[in-house]
Amino acid sequence: MTRFRGPACAVALLLFGTATAGADETLTYKLLAKDGRFHPETIEAPAGKRFRIEVTNANEGPEEFESTELYKEVVLAPGVTRTVVFAPLKPGVYRFFGEFHPETARGRIVVK
């Protein structure tokens, strides 16, 4: 059974339909790389909770999810989905970008 927790998760679910929690209670946010952009561009996650982002590359070529602030980097071939796990974070805004489309593939994780 999928359960949803917290107001940030509820808002994300209503706006994007992207947050789910599995049996281990780790929130999962779906992120799509398409047309040289990330969708959604903003992910809201709860402070102090572990979460993951499932990145799918729907671009014609490769894409990379990278956050220098969070020391995360994953390269995806076209059509590939990979999961990036995040340890509990403090409140703040953490930016990420796509290495293959640095001018347009930008986003942020807002931790509240």
Secondary structure by P-SEA (a helix, b strand, c coil): ccccccaaaaaaaacccccccccccbbbbbbbbccccccccbbbbbccccccccccccccbbbbbccccccbbbbbcccbbbbbbbccccbbbbbbbbccccccbbbbbbcc
